[in-house]
């Protein structure tokens, strides 16, 4: 992570915070992704969002 905070992209959190192992069942992010979201760059956030979309297509 580059340490540059970005607030341009909204968190995918839907308020259903329940973990299945290390992944949130609500938003599909890993614990590490959730913890780093606030300081992630737009590119990093976009990569997370794209991964979540791909996981949903499954």
N, C-alpha and C positions, 0 to 999 in steps of 0.2 A: 504494500500500500504506500502511496506517496505522501500521506499525511495532510494533503490538502482537502479540507472539508468542502462539500458541495451540497447545496440544498435545492438544486434544480429538479431532481427526480424524487418522487414520493416513495416512501417505504411501501413494500407490498403487504405489510402487516394488516390483517383483517380482524385483529383482536381475539383470535382463537389461538391462544398460546399454549400448545400442548406438544410435547416432544415425543417423537418415535425414534428412540436412539439419540442421534445428534441432529435430527432434522425436525423443524417445526411443521406440524400437520396443517396449520393454518396458512402460512405464507410460503412454505416450501424451502425456506432458507436454512442453512446449517447454523449451528450455534456460533461459529466463527464469523459467518456473514452477518448475523444479527448484531453481534458485538461490534463489528467494524463499520457498520452501515453509516453512522454519523460522520465518520472521518474519511469515508471512501470518496474517490473522485467520481465524476459522472461516468467515465469509461468503466470503472470498476462496478458501479451500480448497474449500468447497462448490461454488463456481462452476467451479473447475477440474475437480473430480470430475464435475460435471454435463456439462461440455463433453466430457470424455473419454467418458462414456457415450453421448452423442449421436454422437460420431465413430465409435464402435464399431457403432452401429446403421446408420450410413452411408448 
